Amino acid sequence: MFRLIFIVFFSISLLSCENNKEKFQDNDLLGVFDKESSIKMNKSWLVDEVFKIDQYCLRQGWEMLSSESGLRYKIINKSNSGIKAKEGSEVIIAYDIRLMDSFQTKCYNSDSSGLAKFKVEHSTIETGIHEVVTYLEKNDSALVILPHHIAHGISGDSKLIPPLSTVLYFIKIIDVE
């Protein structure tokens, strides 16, 4: 009797494993991670991130300007110098980089790391910084919010900025050449 129960139980288990194997092969979670599913996942992350940025700005009382890329910025001090950066310009900025969290966790700043000097659209600095300096003039300072896709991306910077992090920048344009 015990053998019969064991054989029946073993047979059912074996058959259910075969059925599950077929289901797992068709399952999106375990299936092929292709371009379409990657785009779908990134769009989902972006929708969530936009909501978090909106709520964060609302809690802080910040009225920010937005760009098509998702960058948000608020000019703190306007210089009216008339000197604007464009593609190929050399720009020097002072900066303070923080995470968009409840503590505004400090990551980097120009006081300890030195001023950042880069050529607009021709360097490896974050894409969002290339964009925002073209909206500002020499001696302007601004608060900037960069979503992960125009900041440090999916992987972060492998030091102080975690993966998928929205980043706050406090920047001042020191010089434009």
N, C-alpha and C positions, 0 to 999 in steps of 0.2 A: 504494500500500500504506500509506504514511504517512497519507494522508488518511482511509483506511478506519479505521485504528486511532484516529486523532484523533476521528472522528465517533462511533465506538463509545464511546470513553472519555468524550466530551462528553455523549452521551446518557445513559450510566449515571450520571454526576455530576448531571445535571439531574434525573433520576428520583429519585435518592437524596436530593437536596435537598428535593424535594416530599414524600417520605415523612417526612423529619426535621421538616419544617415542621408536619405533622400531629401528630407525636409531641410537639413542643415546645408546641403549643397545649394538649395534654392534660396536660402535665407540671405537677405541683403547684408546682415551684420557679419556673416562669415564668407560672403561671396566676394566677387572681384571689386576692388576699390578703384573705380575708373574715374575719368574726367568728370562725367555727369554727377556722380555721387559726391565728388570732391567739391564741385561748384555748389551743389545743394547744401552741403554741410557748411561751407563758408558763408553762404547767404543767410543761413540760420544764425550763425555766430554774429554776423553783421547786424541783423535785426535786433538781437539781444543786446549787443553792444551799444547801438543807437539809443535804445530804451534806457540803458544804464547811464549813458552820458546825459540824456535829457533829464533824468531824475536827479543826477548829481548836480547839474547846473541849477535846477529848480531849488534844491535844498540849500545851495550856496548863495542863491540870489543873483546868479551871474546871467546877464543878457549877452549872448555871444553871437557873432556873425558866423555863418556856415558857408562852406564851399561844397562843390559837387562831390569831392572825394570823401567828405565826412569830417574834414578838419573843422575845428571850431576855434575862433580866436576873438579876443577882446583887447583893443588897444588901451593900454593903461596911461601912457604918456605920449601925446602926439607932438612931434617936433616941428612939423611944417617945413622941413628942410628942402623938400622937393627932390631929394636925391634918392631914387628908387633902384633897387636891384632888379636885374633882368638876367636871362640866360647868358652865362659866360662871365657875369660880374663876380669879382672876388668880394666876399662878405666876411666880416669879422663880427662875431656875436658873443655877448656874455650870456650865460644860461644857468638855469637851476632846473634840474629834471627830477620830477617826483611821480610816484604812482598815483593813479586816481583811486585812492582808497580813503577810508574814514580818517586816517592819520596823515594823509598826503606824505607818505614815506619818501624821504629824500634819497635819491640814488646818486646823482652826480651834480657838480656845479663848477663853474669856471673859476671860482675862488681857489679851489684845490686842484683842479685839473688844467687850468689855463683857458684862455679864450679859444673859441673855435674859429678857424679860418678855413673857408672852403669856396670852391667855384660853383656857382648856381647851375644845377642840372649836369654837373660834370664831376661829382665826387660821391663817396659812399655814405655821406651823412643821410639821416632819415629822409625819405621822400617828402613827408609832411613839412619838414623844416625848409627844404628847397621851395616848396609851394608858398609857405607863409611869408618868407622874406620878400617875395615879390609883391605882397600886399602892403608892406611896410616901407617906411623911409628911414634914412640914416638918423640915428638918435631916438627913434621910436622904441617904446618898450611895450610888450604885449604878453598876455596870458594865452597860451595855446593848448588845446586838447587834441591829441593825436590818437585816433583809433589804431588798433594793433596793425592793421594792414598798411598803414603809412608811417608806422613807427618801427618797432622791432620785430613785427611779424609773429608767426606761429611759434617760433622757437625762443623768443625773447633775446637777450644779449648774452646769455650763459654766465652772467655775473650777478648783477643786482636787479635786472628787469626780468620778471618771470614770463613764461610763454603766454601769448594772447593778451598782453597787458595794454590797457589804455594808459597813456602817459600824459602828464601835465608838464608843460614847459613854460617857464617864465624867461623871456628873452629880451635882450636889448641889442639893437643893431648899433655897433660901435663905429663901423666904417663900411663904406661901399666903394669899390674901385672899378 
